[in-house]
Amino acid sequence: MRSKSSEHRSSPGLVRALGPVDATMIVIGSMIGSGIFITSAESSRLSGAPGWLLLAWAVAGLLTITGALCCSELATMMPQAGGVYVFLREAYGKSIGFLYGWTLFLVIQTGTIAAVGIAFAKFLGVFVTTVSPDNYLIAPISFGGYAMSLSTEQAVAIGLICLLTWTNTRGLEVGKVIQNTFTFAKTAALIAVVVIGLSLGWKASSAALSASWWDSWGNGWSPQTAQPGFTFVGGFALALLFGKSMVGPLFAQTAWTNVTFIGSEVRDPGKNLVRALVIGCGVVVILYLLANLAYIAVLPFSEIEHAPQNRVAVATMNALFGRAGAICMAAAIMISTFGCNNGLILSGARVYYAMARDGLFFQKIGATNPFHVPAAALVAQGIWTALLTLPRTVTVDSTTHKVAYGNVYNQLLEYIISADLLFYLLMVLALMILRRTRPDADRPYRTWGYPIVPIISMFLAGLLIIDLGFLAPATSGIGILIVLTGVPAYFFWQKVSR
């Protein structure tokens, strides 16, 4: 019987087939999904003024850029499959690396793929009316506050996940072509929104002229309407809710780390990973800021806050061109979510592959197929992601007694926000730790502005962790518990490995 290590050596390995453009497209394509088109509605409701909305995106962008600068040093120092998992493993030991990879598989990566898949299906429903969250192939089966169902919308999301999982098992070249094509298309679509909004907007009724840019109360906002049951008042309340308003912008930008997961497949990683991270993140941060400015230019601020189903971009194009504009925007978002999911699926599997190579996941996950890709890791990720689309949350309106069904992965992602920020903080801190413990390691790139840049990055992440923990201790606590489910799993895999 062959040993695990000999089986790994006998399987074809990963190959360095991604150039600088390909790596940059992974960064941009994984970041631009559905978030920029919808999350500004919730952020505007929480902050109450155009200036605060733009500042939320700007601070989230600062966190992204400083993080990318720090991550670039780690990525070029350790250009291996697994990326952030490897950085945490080398700085803190296998256990912390495993907790990150475990949480990524359990919720963060797979939950995001599920959410983006559902977003694709929702906008497909604009063109195909039978695709709907209420058109059931299998009606909801309730158990307590949860249910299981299979609607046509869920079926489309599962179909998309299966399709992109399969295409990525056919080799890196196939995944690369899909990623580049759809990333170029959706970046062009987002640029078009910016150009059209800024050139045709600025009407007399727009938020830029009719709303107070910084006085939230002057726009009819109050902490209690922004978050029912909130007991704080005044500037302190605004500061707390401003922190919460950054959650959407942060999640619209967090997937930039995905390019580190494929570090062992990027050619000349000492140069190309830095270029991909810095250029990719810089382009997206600027586009996101300009897109929000375009929303403000076209729509009254109240319409941004209360955009139907939070679809701010659709409302913007509808205001300019009527239904034709809304349909074009829906098509653009479908392209965006398709390309985003391809990047998330392609890169996420490399983390579980790296964990398996360390003896911390199923042995088969650590092998590649004849196309030099971790097919088993892709399939495992696809199966779990598809399952995450099926459970539903159940809420009953107290007055109408009408039952509404949500998605469990949305709830899980909400729980994991603080834990995700904690892993981000640990990643940046890993840079400083490895500077001390491995001073002589080869570093093709050294973080610009060190140590000021990592300190700024950790300070911002720490403030947000404290803010979210203070505002929603139960939610943050559940997120930490989800991470801690990895503790017994880690000891299990350690035992199996031995």
N, C-alpha and C positions, 0 to 999 in steps of 0.2 A: 504493500500500500504506500503510495507516494505521500511525502510530507507536504504540509501546506506551503512551505517555502519553495520546494522543488516544483510544485504545481504552478506557483506564481512565476518562477523563472522560465518554465516551459511555455507559458502563454505569451502571445505577442504583446509587446509593451506599447505604451502611449508614444506618439511621435510628435516632434516639434513641427507642426504644419501651419501655424498661425502667424501671419506677419503683423506689422504695426497697424494697418487699417483694420484687419480682422479683429485684433485685440481691442481696438478702440470701439468698433461696432458692438462688441460684447458689452462694454461698459455702457455706451449710450442706449443700446437696445434693451438691456436689462433694466435700466432706470426708467425709460419712458414707456409706461404701460397705460393704465387707465387713471392713475392717481392725479396727474396734472389736470385732467379734464373734469374731475368731480370733487376733489378734496377741498378746494377753495371755499365751497359753500359752508361746510362745517367750520372751517377756520374763521371765516368772516362772521359767523354767528357767535363764535366764542370771543372774538376780539372787538367786534362792533364798529370798526372804522377802516377805511381803505389803507391808511398809513400803517396801521398795525398789521393788516393782512400782508402787505408787501414786506414789512419788517420780519414777520414770521418766516416767510420764504427766504429772505436774505440771511437770517441767522441760521436757518437750516442749511442754507448753501455754504455758509462759513464753516459749519460743523463738517459738511461733506468735503470741502476743499482742504481744510486742515487735516482731516482724517486721511484723505487721499495722499497728501504729502508724506505723512507718517507711514502709511501703508506701503508706499512706493519703496522705501528703504528695506522694509521687511520682505517685500515681494521679490526684489532683486537680489537680496541676500539669500533667500530660500525659495527659488522658483520651482516649486514642487506641486504635484497634484494635492489638492486639499486646501492650499492657501491659508486662510485665517486659522483653520484647524491646526495646521503645522506650526504657525507662529505661536499660538497659545500653548501647544504641546512643548515646544522648545523653551519657552519662557517659564512655564509654570508646572510642567509635567503632563503625563498622559491623561490624568483624570480631568483636568480643566479642558484640555483639548477635546476629550470625549464628550463632556457635558455640552460643549458648543455644537459638536457634530450631531449629537443625539437630539438636541433641541431644534437644530436645523431640519433634521429629517422628520421629527415628530410634528412640528408646527410651522417654523419660520419659512423654510423654502417650500415645503409641500403645501402649506396653507396659502402662501402667496400665489403659487401656481394655480391652486383651486380657485382662488378669488379672481385672478386674471382670466381664467377660463370661463367662469360665470359672467364676468364683464363682457367678454367676447360674445357669449350667447345672448346676453341682454340686448346688445346693440344689433345683433343679427335679427332679433325680434322686431326691430324697426322695419325690416324688409320682408321677413317671413313671420306672419302673425301667429302661426301655430307654435312658434318657439316662445314659450311663456312659462313663468314660474308657477302658474296656476293650471297649466294644461298637463295633467298627470298621466303618465304611463302606469305608474303604481301610486295610488293615493297615499297620503300620509298615514303612517301607523304610529300612533302616539304612545309614549310611555313616560308618564310624569310631565316634566317641562320640556321634553324633547320628542322628536318624531323622526321617522325614516320615510323618505319618499323618492320617487324618480319622476321628475317632470321633464318635459321636452327640453327646457332650458338646461337642466342638469345633464340630460343625455348628450346635448351638443357639447357641453363643457368636457364631459368624459371622452367624447369622440375626438375633440381637439387634443386632449392630453395623450390619448392613445396614438393619434397620428404623429404628433411631434416626438413622442417617445420612440416610435418605430423608425422614423426618418433619421433620428440621431443614432440609432444602433447601426445604421448603414455606413457609418464612417464620418470622420470629422469634416471631410470636404462637403458632404451633403448639408450638415448642420451649419457650416460656415456660409455656404451660398444662401441658404434660407435667411440666416441672421443678417448678412450684409444687405440683401435685397430689401427685406422688410424694414430694416433700420434706416436705410436711405429714404425709403418711401415715407415712413412716419415722421422722420425728422423734417422732411420737406413739408409735410402736412402741418406740423406744429409751427414751422417758420411762416407758412401761409396764414395761419390763424393770427400770428403776431403782426405780420405786415398788414393784413386786411383790417384787423382790429385797430391798430394804431393809426392807419391812414384814413379809415372811414369813420372812426369813432369820435370821441370828444364832442358828443352832442350836448345841447344845453341841459338836457335832462340827465346826463351821465353823472355817476358818483363823483367824478373828479371836480364837478362844478357845484353839485347840489348837496353833497354830504360833507360833513366836517371830517377832515383827513385824520385828525388825531383825537377829537372829542367824541368818544364812543357814546356817552350819555346824550350828546347833542343829536345823535342819530337814532334816539329812541331805545338805546341798548341799556340793559341793566344786568348785573351779575346773576340775578334770580331768573331772568328770562333766558340768559345764556345757558345756565345750568340750574334747573329747578331744584329747590331745596338748599341751594348754596347760602351759607350764613354770613359770609364776609361781604364787606362793602368797601367803596372807595378805591383808591389807587392800588391798595394791596390786593383786592379782589381782581382787578384788571391784570395785575402782574401775574397772579396765579393762573388765570384763565388764558393769558397770552402764552404761557408755557405749554398749556394743554393744546392751544391752537396750532402749535408746531408739530403735533403728532402726525397729522396728514402730510404736510410738507416733508417731514423726515422719512416717512414710509414711501413717499413718491421718489425718494432719492437713495434709499439704503442699498439697493442691489448693486452698487458700484463695486463692492468687494467680490462679486462673482468672477471677475477676470482673474483674481488671485487663485481661484479654485482650479483653473486650467493652466497654472504656471508652468507645468512640465510640458505643455504643448505649444508654447509661444517661442518662436525663434528669437535669438539674441535677447533674452529676457532682461538683461541688464539695461538695455535701452528701451525696448518696446513696451515693457510693462509700465515703466515710468510715463512714457508718452501716452499710453492708453488711459492710465488713471488720471493724469493731470489734464490732458486735452479733453478726454471724454467727460469727466466731471465738470470741467470749466464750461464746456459747451452747454451741457444740460442745465446747470445752475443759471446761466445767463438766459437761456430760452425760457426757463420756468418763471424767472422774474418778469421777463418781457410779456409772457403769456398772461400773467396776472394783471399786468398793467393794461394789456389789451382788453381783458374782461372789464376792468374798471372804466376804460375809455368808452366802452359800448353800452354797458348796462348800469342802470341805477343801482346803488349799493344794496338796496332792499331786494332787488331781483337776483343779485349774486347770493345773498343769504338764503333766499327761498326759491332757488332754481328747482324746477320739477325733477324729482329723484336725484337732486344734487348735480345734475348735468349742466354745469356752468358753461362749458365750451359749446354744447349744443344750443343752449339759450342765447349765447353770444351770436352764433351764426344764424340762428332763427331771427334774431332782432335785426340783422343786417339784410338777409336774403329770403326770409320766410321759410316755408317748409323745405324748399330746395336746399337751402343752406344747412338746415338741421339734418337732412338726409346725407349730405356730403360729409358732415362732421361725424355722423354715426359710422359711415364707411371708413373714415380716417381712423376712428377709435378701434374699429375691428382690425385694421391693419396693424395698429399700434399694439394691441393686446396679443395678436398672433405672434408678432416678432418678439415681444417681451417674453412670452411663455417659452418660445424656442430657446432664448438665451438662458432663462432660469433652469429649464430642463437639461440643456446641454451641460451647464457648469455645475449644477448642484450634485449630479451623480458622482463627480470627481472627489467630493468630500467623503462620501461613504466608501468609495473605492480606496482612498487613503486610509480610512479607519480600518477597513478589512485587512489591508496590507500590514497594519500594526497589530493584527489579531484582536481588534475591538469591534468587529461586526462579522456577519456571516462570511465564511471562507470564500464562497463563490463570488461574492461581491467584489473581491479583490483581484479578479481576473479580467482580462480583455478578450474580445472576440477576434476573428480573423480580420476585421476592419480596424483593429487597433483602438477600439473604444470600449469602455466598461459597460457592456450591454446588460449584464446582470444587475448592476447598480441602477442603470436607467430604468429597467423593468420594475425593480423593487420600489423605486421612487414613484413610478407611474401608477402602480397598483395602490399604494397608500394614498397618493394624491386623489385618485379617482374615488376611493372610499370616503375621503374627507368631504367630497361634494354631496354625499347622500344624507348625513344627519342634519336635522333642522331644529332650530329653537322654536318653542311654542309660546306665544304671548296672547293673552285674551284681554280685549278692551273692556274696562270696568263698566262703561256706560252702555255700549252697544253689544257687548258680549261677542264681538266678532273675533274670530281666531286669525292670527297672523303668523306666518312661518318665516323665520330668518335662517341664516346659515351658521352652523357651529364653528366653522373655521374663522369667520369674522370675529366671533366671541373669543376664540383662542388667540387670535392675533392681537386683540385688544388686551388680553391678559399678559401677553408676552412682551409688550412694548418696553417696560422697564428693564426686563431681563436682556432684551436685545441691546438696549443702550449700555447695560452693564458689560456685556461682551465687547461692545465697541470701545468702552473705556479701558478694559483689560488689554485689548489689542494695542491701543496707543501706548499704554503703560509698558507693554512688552517691548516696545522699541527702546525705551529708556533702560529697562532691565538688561536687555541683550547688549546695549552699549557698554554696560558695566561688566557683565559676565563673559562676554565674547568680544573684547575690544579689538582683537586682531583678525576677526572674521572678514572675509572678502565682502565689501560693500560697494558695488558698482555705482550706487547712488546714495548720497547721504542727505537726510531731510533738511530742506531749506528752512532757515530760521530756528534751528534747534538751539536751545530747548524751549524757546518761547512758543513755537507753533504747537508742539504736543501739549504744553501746559494749557494753552487756550482751548484746545480741543477737549481735554479732560475736564477742564473747568465748566465748559458749556454742557457736556454730557452729564457731569455730576449734578449741576443745577437742575437739569430736566428730570433726572432720576429722583431727586429730592422732591421736586414739585409734583410729579405724578404720584409718588408715594404718599405725599401729604394729601393730595386731592382725592385719591382713590386707593387707600391702603389695602382694601380687600382685593381689588383688581390686581394691584402690583404683587400682593402676597400670593395669589393664585398663580401668577406668572412664575414666581420663584419656585413654587411647588411643582409646576410643570417641568422646570429645569431639574429640580431635585429628583424627579422620577428617574433621571439618568444615573443616580448614585447606585441603586441596586443593580441596574443594567450594567454599569461599569464593572462591578465586582463579579457579575455573572460572566461577562466576556473575559475578564482576567482569569477566572477559573477555567473556562473553556480553553483559553489560549495555553494555559499551563498544561 
